[in-house]
């Protein structure tokens, strides 16, 4: 997938710091991860939840796609809780 310009909102930067997630990890997940949920009615842009792996660590990254300006806006990122997600981290329990 061709990577749009990534825009990091203040919220995600704070969460990345708190959760020890690097910019490199975010970029890798967005570029090569799997979209596991889509929120087409989100505004101002449709968003999607992307699952990626960094070594043995699963990561979820929520992004919104501004197709007009070729931007992918990173909203938040986290390591999914195994108690809330199936073992493959693709479906909520």
N, C-alpha and C positions, 0 to 999 in steps of 0.2 A: 504494500500500500504506500502510495506517495504521501509523505508527511507534510501536512499544512504547517504554516507558521504556528507555533505553540505560544499561547498567551497564558501566563501563570497569574491567577488572581491572588490577592493578598491572603484570602482564606486558605488556599491550598499551600501557599508558602509557609504559613504558620503550622499547618498540619504536617507538612513534610518535615519540618524541624522537630516537632513533638514526636513524630512517629519514626524518625530516622530513615526517611525515604529520600533518596537523592534525585536530582534533576535527571541524571543519566538513567535511573531506573524508570522514572516517569516516561521519558522519551522512548525507551525500549518497549514498555508495555503498550503505549499508544501506537507505536509503529508496527509491532509484531504480535500484539495480544489479540484475544478473541472477544468480540462484542457479545456479551451474554444477556443483556437487557437493553431495550430501546424505549425511550420516552419521547415519542414523536410529537406529543402535544405540549411539551415544555416550551416556555417562552423566555427570552426572545428567540432562542434557537433550540431545535430538537437536541436532545442529549442521549448519551448512551453510557452504559457501564462496561468497562473493558477489563478482562482478566488477563493477567500476564504472570510469568514466573521469572524470578531472579534467583537462579540456582534452585534451592528447594523452598524458597519463600514465595507464597502466592501474594499478589497485589491486585487490588481493585482500584481503578482510576475512572472517575466520572468526568466526562468531557461533554462539551456542547460544540456542535459543528456550525460555524458561520460560513456557509458555502459561498456567499456573495463576496466576502473579503478573503476567502481561502485561509481561514483561521480555525484552529481548534483550541477552544478555551478549556483549560484544566480547572475543574471546579473543586474536586477533593480527591484524596488518595488515602488508602488504608489497607492494612492486612486484614482480610476477612476473618471473622470469628468462627471457628469450627463448630461451635454450638448453634450458630444461626444459619450455617450453610452446609449443603451436602459435602461429602468428602472430596469432590472434585472442584468445589467452590464455584460451581456454575448455577446452582439452583438454591433458593432459600428453602429452609426447612419449614 
